[in-house]
Amino acid sequence: MGLHKAAMWAGFEKGEDELGFLLGNHEENNSCSNWILQHWNDHKQLVVGLDVEWRPSFSRRVEYKVAILQLCVEHTCLEFQLLYVDHIPNSLIDFLKNPNLRFVGVGIEGDVERLLEDHELNVLNNLDLRSLAAKRLSMPELRSSGLKELTREVLGKEIRKPKKVTMSRWDVEWLTYDQVQYACLDAFLSFEIGKSLLQKRRRTGE
Protein backbone atom coordinates (compact mmCIF):
# COMPACT_ATOMS: atom_id res chain seq x y z
CA MET A 1 0.00 0.00 0.00
CA GLY A 2 1.34 3.45 -0.88
CA LEU A 3 1.62 6.36 1.54
CA HIS A 4 1.30 9.94 0.38
CA LYS A 5 0.98 13.39 1.78
CA ALA A 6 2.99 16.31 0.55
CA ALA A 7 4.20 16.66 4.13
CA MET A 8 4.33 13.96 6.77
CA TRP A 9 6.00 13.46 10.09
CA ALA A 10 7.57 10.39 11.62
CA GLY A 11 8.54 9.65 15.18
CA PHE A 12 11.10 7.23 16.55
CA GLU A 13 11.02 5.34 19.82
CA LYS A 14 14.45 4.30 21.06
CA GLY A 15 14.88 0.93 22.64
CA GLU A 16 18.17 -0.50 23.82
CA ASP A 17 19.12 -1.97 20.45
CA GLU A 18 16.62 -0.75 17.93
CA LEU A 19 14.41 2.10 16.81
CA GLY A 20 10.66 1.86 16.54
CA PHE A 21 8.99 3.86 13.78
CA LEU A 22 5.72 5.75 13.97
CA LEU A 23 4.12 7.59 11.07
CA GLY A 24 1.51 10.30 10.88
CA ASN A 25 0.34 12.80 8.30
CA HIS A 26 -1.87 15.84 8.10
CA GLU A 27 -2.83 18.47 5.56
CA GLU A 28 0.33 19.21 3.63
CA ASN A 29 1.30 22.80 4.52
CA ASN A 30 -0.26 22.66 7.99
CA SER A 31 1.81 19.59 8.80
CA CYS A 32 4.99 21.33 7.69
CA SER A 33 4.26 24.56 9.56
CA ASN A 34 3.20 22.75 12.72
CA TRP A 35 6.38 20.67 12.77
CA ILE A 36 8.50 23.79 12.35
CA LEU A 37 6.66 25.67 15.09
CA GLN A 38 7.16 22.72 17.41
CA HIS A 39 10.94 22.82 17.06
CA TRP A 40 11.86 26.38 16.21
CA ASN A 41 13.27 28.47 19.01
CA ASP A 42 15.00 31.70 18.00
CA HIS A 43 16.80 31.89 21.32
CA LYS A 44 19.00 28.82 21.11
CA GLN A 45 21.17 26.97 18.62
CA LEU A 46 19.25 24.01 17.27
CA VAL A 47 20.77 21.04 15.45
CA VAL A 48 18.66 19.72 12.56
CA GLY A 49 19.39 16.56 10.60
CA LEU A 50 18.93 17.13 6.86
CA ASP A 51 18.82 14.82 3.87
CA VAL A 52 17.22 14.78 0.43
CA GLU A 53 16.15 12.13 -2.06
CA TRP A 54 15.69 12.22 -5.81
CA ARG A 55 14.97 9.75 -8.56
CA PRO A 56 18.16 7.90 -9.51
CA SER A 57 19.42 8.50 -13.02
CA PHE A 58 21.37 6.00 -15.09
CA SER A 59 22.52 8.57 -17.64
CA ARG A 60 25.02 11.39 -17.16
CA ARG A 61 22.84 13.59 -19.35
CA VAL A 62 19.72 13.13 -17.22
CA GLU A 63 19.36 14.60 -13.75
CA TYR A 64 16.09 14.61 -11.82
CA LYS A 65 15.00 17.28 -9.38
CA VAL A 66 15.13 16.75 -5.65
CA ALA A 67 11.86 15.04 -4.76
CA ILE A 68 11.94 14.86 -0.97
CA LEU A 69 13.40 16.99 1.79
CA GLN A 70 13.84 15.33 5.18
CA LEU A 71 14.44 17.22 8.41
CA CYS A 72 14.83 15.72 11.88
CA VAL A 73 15.04 17.11 15.42
CA GLU A 74 15.26 14.68 18.32
CA HIS A 75 12.77 11.87 17.60
CA THR A 76 10.50 13.57 15.07
CA CYS A 77 11.16 13.97 11.37
CA LEU A 78 9.48 16.00 8.66
CA GLU A 79 9.36 14.52 5.18
CA PHE A 80 8.31 17.04 2.53
CA GLN A 81 7.51 16.00 -1.05
CA LEU A 82 8.71 19.03 -2.99
CA LEU A 83 7.31 17.84 -6.30
CA TYR A 84 3.71 17.67 -5.08
CA VAL A 85 2.97 21.05 -3.56
CA ASP A 86 1.50 24.12 -5.22
CA HIS A 87 3.93 26.28 -3.29
CA ILE A 88 6.54 25.87 -0.58
CA PRO A 89 5.30 27.37 2.72
CA ASN A 90 7.07 30.47 3.98
CA SER A 91 7.61 28.77 7.33
CA LEU A 92 9.87 26.21 5.66
CA ILE A 93 11.74 28.84 3.63
CA ASP A 94 12.40 30.90 6.76
CA PHE A 95 13.33 27.82 8.81
CA LEU A 96 16.06 26.83 6.35
CA LYS A 97 17.47 30.38 6.28
CA ASN A 98 17.52 30.90 10.04
CA PRO A 99 21.13 31.50 11.22
CA ASN A 100 20.34 30.10 14.68
CA LEU A 101 19.77 26.64 13.20
CA ARG A 102 22.60 24.31 12.25
CA PHE A 103 21.73 21.76 9.58
CA VAL A 104 23.89 18.63 9.57
CA GLY A 105 24.19 15.81 7.09
CA VAL A 106 26.53 13.56 5.13
CA GLY A 107 27.64 15.33 1.98
CA ILE A 108 25.29 18.14 2.90
CA GLU A 109 26.99 20.68 0.61
CA GLY A 110 25.75 18.76 -2.42
CA ASP A 111 22.24 18.48 -0.99
CA VAL A 112 22.14 22.19 -0.24
CA GLU A 113 23.31 23.02 -3.75
CA ARG A 114 20.62 20.81 -5.27
CA LEU A 115 17.90 22.39 -3.12
CA LEU A 116 18.95 25.84 -4.30
CA GLU A 117 19.17 24.86 -7.98
CA ASP A 118 15.99 22.77 -8.12
CA HIS A 119 13.66 24.64 -5.75
CA GLU A 120 15.32 27.98 -4.86
CA LEU A 121 15.59 26.87 -1.23
CA ASN A 122 18.53 28.37 0.63
CA VAL A 123 19.98 26.47 3.60
CA LEU A 124 22.06 29.08 5.37
CA ASN A 125 24.01 27.29 8.11
CA ASN A 126 25.13 23.76 7.22
CA LEU A 127 27.84 21.42 8.44
CA ASP A 128 29.16 18.23 6.83
CA LEU A 129 29.29 15.36 9.31
CA ARG A 130 32.18 13.65 7.53
CA SER A 131 34.61 16.51 8.17
CA LEU A 132 33.31 17.00 11.70
CA ALA A 133 33.70 13.31 12.57
CA ALA A 134 37.17 13.12 11.05
CA LYS A 135 38.29 16.00 13.28
CA ARG A 136 36.52 15.01 16.50
CA LEU A 137 37.53 11.33 16.29
CA SER A 138 41.00 11.97 14.80
CA MET A 139 40.12 9.66 11.91
CA PRO A 140 40.88 11.48 8.64
CA GLU A 141 39.60 8.53 6.63
CA LEU A 142 36.06 9.46 7.69
CA ARG A 143 36.16 12.44 5.31
CA SER A 144 35.13 10.03 2.53
CA SER A 145 32.76 7.88 4.59
CA GLY A 146 29.04 7.34 4.24
CA LEU A 147 26.17 7.33 6.70
CA LYS A 148 26.57 3.63 7.56
CA GLU A 149 30.21 4.04 8.55
CA LEU A 150 29.57 7.24 10.52
CA THR A 151 26.72 5.56 12.38
CA ARG A 152 29.03 2.70 13.32
CA GLU A 153 31.96 4.91 14.40
CA VAL A 154 30.01 7.65 16.20
CA LEU A 155 26.91 5.89 17.53
CA GLY A 156 28.20 2.31 17.73
CA LYS A 157 25.22 1.04 15.73
CA GLU A 158 24.90 -0.98 12.54
CA ILE A 159 22.24 -0.02 10.00
CA ARG A 160 20.96 -1.57 6.79
CA LYS A 161 20.40 0.49 3.65
CA PRO A 162 18.65 -1.82 1.17
CA LYS A 163 19.77 -1.02 -2.37
CA LYS A 164 16.29 -1.62 -3.75
CA VAL A 165 15.03 1.24 -1.59
CA THR A 166 18.06 3.47 -2.23
CA MET A 167 17.55 3.13 -5.99
CA SER A 168 13.75 3.33 -5.93
CA ARG A 169 11.52 5.94 -7.58
CA TRP A 170 11.58 8.81 -5.12
CA ASP A 171 9.59 11.03 -7.47
CA VAL A 172 6.40 8.97 -7.28
CA GLU A 173 3.37 10.52 -5.65
CA TRP A 174 2.60 7.51 -3.46
CA LEU A 175 5.61 6.49 -1.42
CA THR A 176 5.88 3.04 0.12
CA TYR A 177 6.24 2.54 3.84
CA ASP A 178 9.82 1.31 3.27
CA GLN A 179 10.68 4.54 1.42
CA VAL A 180 9.24 6.72 4.15
CA GLN A 181 11.07 4.80 6.84
CA TYR A 182 14.36 4.82 4.91
CA ALA A 183 14.21 8.56 4.22
CA CYS A 184 13.36 9.51 7.78
CA LEU A 185 16.00 7.21 9.22
CA ASP A 186 18.70 8.99 7.19
CA ALA A 187 17.68 12.36 8.63
CA PHE A 188 17.33 10.94 12.15
CA LEU A 189 20.80 9.40 12.10
CA SER A 190 22.28 12.63 10.74
CA PHE A 191 20.74 14.45 13.69
CA GLU A 192 22.00 11.92 16.24
CA ILE A 193 25.53 11.90 14.80
CA GLY A 194 25.61 15.70 14.64
CA LYS A 195 24.35 16.08 18.19
CA SER A 196 26.89 13.59 19.51
CA LEU A 197 29.85 15.21 17.72
CA LEU A 198 28.87 18.76 18.64
CA GLN A 199 28.44 17.79 22.29
CA LYS A 200 31.91 16.23 22.15
CA ARG A 201 33.27 19.58 20.95
CA ARG A 202 31.63 21.42 23.83
CA ARG A 203 33.03 18.94 26.37
CA THR A 204 36.58 19.20 25.01
CA GLY A 205 36.38 22.96 24.48
CA GLU A 206 37.52 22.72 20.84
C-alpha positions in Angstrom: 0.0 0.0 0.0 1.3 3.5 -0.9 1.6 6.4 1.5 1.3 9.9 0.4 1.0 13.4 1.8 3.0 16.3 0.6 4.2 16.7 4.1 4.3 14.0 6.8 6.0 13.5 10.1 7.6 10.4 11.6 8.5 9.6 15.2 11.1 7.2 16.6 11.0 5.3 19.8 14.5 4.3 21.1 14.9 0.9 22.6 18.2 -0.5 23.8 19.1 -2.0 20.5 16.6 -0.7 17.9 14.4 2.1 16.8 10.7 1.9 16.5 9.0 3.9 13.8 5.7 5.8 14.0 4.1 7.6 11.1 1.5 10.3 10.9 0.3 12.8 8.3 -1.9 15.8 8.1 -2.8 18.5 5.6 0.3 19.2 3.6 1.3 22.8 4.5 -0.3 22.7 8.0 1.8 19.6 8.8 5.0 21.3 7.7 4.3 24.6 9.6 3.2 22.7 12.7 6.4 20.7 12.8 8.5 23.8 12.3 6.7 25.7 15.1 7.2 22.7 17.4 10.9 22.8 17.1 11.9 26.4 16.2 13.3 28.5 19.0 15.0 31.7 18.0 16.8 31.9 21.3 19.0 28.8 21.1 21.2 27.0 18.6 19.2 24.0 17.3 20.8 21.0 15.5 18.7 19.7 12.6 19.4 16.6 10.6 18.9 17.1 6.9 18.8 14.8 3.9 17.2 14.8 0.4 16.1 12.1 -2.1 15.7 12.2 -5.8 15.0 9.7 -8.6 18.2 7.9 -9.5 19.4 8.5 -13.0 21.4 6.0 -15.1 22.5 8.6 -17.6 25.0 11.4 -17.2 22.8 13.6 -19.3 19.7 13.1 -17.2 19.4 14.6 -13.7 16.1 14.6 -11.8 15.0 17.3 -9.4 15.1 16.7 -5.6 11.9 15.0 -4.8 11.9 14.9 -1.0 13.4 17.0 1.8 13.8 15.3 5.2 14.4 17.2 8.4 14.8 15.7 11.9 15.0 17.1 15.4 15.3 14.7 18.3 12.8 11.9 17.6 10.5 13.6 15.1 11.2 14.0 11.4 9.5 16.0 8.7 9.4 14.5 5.2 8.3 17.0 2.5 7.5 16.0 -1.0 8.7 19.0 -3.0 7.3 17.8 -6.3 3.7 17.7 -5.1 3.0 21.0 -3.6 1.5 24.1 -5.2 3.9 26.3 -3.3 6.5 25.9 -0.6 5.3 27.4 2.7 7.1 30.5 4.0 7.6 28.8 7.3 9.9 26.2 5.7 11.7 28.8 3.6 12.4 30.9 6.8 13.3 27.8 8.8 16.1 26.8 6.3 17.5 30.4 6.3 17.5 30.9 10.0 21.1 31.5 11.2 20.3 30.1 14.7 19.8 26.6 13.2 22.6 24.3 12.2 21.7 21.8 9.6 23.9 18.6 9.6 24.2 15.8 7.1 26.5 13.6 5.1 27.6 15.3 2.0 25.3 18.1 2.9 27.0 20.7 0.6 25.8 18.8 -2.4 22.2 18.5 -1.0 22.1 22.2 -0.2 23.3 23.0 -3.7 20.6 20.8 -5.3 17.9 22.4 -3.1 18.9 25.8 -4.3 19.2 24.9 -8.0 16.0 22.8 -8.1 13.7 24.6 -5.8 15.3 28.0 -4.9 15.6 26.9 -1.2 18.5 28.4 0.6 20.0 26.5 3.6 22.1 29.1 5.4 24.0 27.3 8.1 25.1 23.8 7.2 27.8 21.4 8.4 29.2 18.2 6.8 29.3 15.4 9.3 32.2 13.7 7.5 34.6 16.5 8.2 33.3 17.0 11.7 33.7 13.3 12.6 37.2 13.1 11.0 38.3 16.0 13.3 36.5 15.0 16.5 37.5 11.3 16.3 41.0 12.0 14.8 40.1 9.7 11.9 40.9 11.5 8.6 39.6 8.5 6.6 36.1 9.5 7.7 36.2 12.4 5.3 35.1 10.0 2.5 32.8 7.9 4.6 29.0 7.3 4.2 26.2 7.3 6.7 26.6 3.6 7.6 30.2 4.0 8.6 29.6 7.2 10.5 26.7 5.6 12.4 29.0 2.7 13.3 32.0 4.9 14.4 30.0 7.6 16.2 26.9 5.9 17.5 28.2 2.3 17.7 25.2 1.0 15.7 24.9 -1.0 12.5 22.2 0.0 10.0 21.0 -1.6 6.8 20.4 0.5 3.7 18.7 -1.8 1.2 19.8 -1.0 -2.4 16.3 -1.6 -3.7 15.0 1.2 -1.6 18.1 3.5 -2.2 17.5 3.1 -6.0 13.8 3.3 -5.9 11.5 5.9 -7.6 11.6 8.8 -5.1 9.6 11.0 -7.5 6.4 9.0 -7.3 3.4 10.5 -5.6 2.6 7.5 -3.5 5.6 6.5 -1.4 5.9 3.0 0.1 6.2 2.5 3.8 9.8 1.3 3.3 10.7 4.5 1.4 9.2 6.7 4.1 11.1 4.8 6.8 14.4 4.8 4.9 14.2 8.6 4.2 13.4 9.5 7.8 16.0 7.2 9.2 18.7 9.0 7.2 17.7 12.4 8.6 17.3 10.9 12.1 20.8 9.4 12.1 22.3 12.6 10.7 20.7 14.5 13.7 22.0 11.9 16.2 25.5 11.9 14.8 25.6 15.7 14.6 24.4 16.1 18.2 26.9 13.6 19.5 29.9 15.2 17.7 28.9 18.8 18.6 28.4 17.8 22.3 31.9 16.2 22.2 33.3 19.6 20.9 31.6 21.4 23.8 33.0 18.9 26.4 36.6 19.2 25.0 36.4 23.0 24.5 37.5 22.7 20.8 
